């Protein structure tokens, strides 16, 4: 159909002179307005319809099953997809569960949690047991090993509720725990609790029956390992270990945190004022590396669990000197501890090491007497355990 003369004259007129530029600018404005004001939340989705981003590009189709629920199988969806699912469908963007631990590890809880049903069904509850320490004692290794038990639900990140975030309240703390089913043990790990003066009373107030696990290590090697971790963080102008170790009068600096953590007798006193000795399990950190199955059997028994994790779960990594997990029963549990584990320790002069052993010896003996167990750390001087 031939356009009317008026329309034709209008178009011809607008293609000449200033009107041409006005029309062009108006068109560009309209295009940009359409692109950036139409939000994904304004789009109505139905089963079988494509999921679009804010520019109208298809991301992924929503399954067409009539029983489809947007909250189903979220682990199979990419974070990008989840971020674009509208809140009206009942789906929240994935926040992730990563956290920097005291072991200096970026931890992401996504592959190493078991449950009876194989899903995340259940409800979050306050922990039945807590790994309270010690830093650089082997707490991360123990958590990685025990979480393979089908009746254990363990939080990956360290919550630091009883030492840093106590003011957030118990309900906040409960929400940090993974969902668990009836009969499963909920476990949490924060090594900082052991040296926090108020932690014992705070934990007791939460639960009088909570079980406590303390992973211990020769305080001399623990101190060196702690310093090596600090070195790995790239601090500028960090003094040598020996320079930090001694005060101006030549005595060991017991106020240096690296050394103070190893005064186990001083710290355990606070815990034994509140909890009975039988409510605390003392795990041998050196044996956890050498014979992990022995310590894991003790932990499983202490938690009232059937012994599932045994010697068949482990093999020794000769390169790093640490145990690794095998593939077991058709499940891909094969895993070695992260690159932050097994760092090479600096060479410390024998006379310096001897002074450290002499400093810790009376504290160690007092600690042995308090807990009724002798770890014989003094016998490790000059052995491979110092590395």
C-alpha angles and dihedrals in degrees: 000000000000113000119243118265091247094055091043092050091047093053092045090048093050092052090065133060127354094335090071092062093045091053092048094050092047091052093051091049092052092050093051092045091054094047099050105033099053104087126197091239089064092061117092113225126202131180111284094019121119119258111234133198123224091278094053096254117143111248103173137331119250109238113263096221110125089224093056115133119188090223093060122105095356090162089068093056123085119243088244091057093047092051089057098048107105118246089234087072091061096250122129121203112261112258097187127228101244123137140166108244129206086255087067093249128139099222126196117188104212112103110031108059121103131195137176093251098038090237137088093254117139137061133283115252137176113277122274090202137019131201098219100182169189116256110231089007098111102274094137092051091050092049093049091050101044094045088069089072109104091225096052125088111187132182111234102207121061107252097200088201098145096044107031113008104036091125090066090075138235095282090059089050093051091053090057090064121091120249112271138186128231110285095024122118117235113212134189132186129204114149092195092073094075094065096038110103096209097043098089095055092043092052092046089052089055094047132352091198100050113128119231127210122196119189109203133196137179101285091223095057090038090057093049091048090050090053091048089054090052089051091052091060090068100240111179121233092013109167123233117271093250092051091054094042098066134055123222091269091057096253124126112268103242089178092063105103093227089061099034094060089062093061090097096167091058094052099040090057090071092052096047090054088064109024129045116245093245090062091064125072116204111209119200105233094197092052090045086066097039100038107009094170091062093056092041091055089053091049094048091049092047091053091050093246131141109258104255104144108071140149092295090070096065144065129177120249104218093194097057098023092232133114119255131198122252128218104268135196093345094305122118099240093139106136142144125200115268129273090267089069124083096023114172113256120227118252109266118196113252092237090055091049091049091054090051092051091048090050094051098039098086091044091050094050091050089050092050090053093049095053099030095237130106115209094183093222091157089066091061095073109126094008134114090265089079091068 
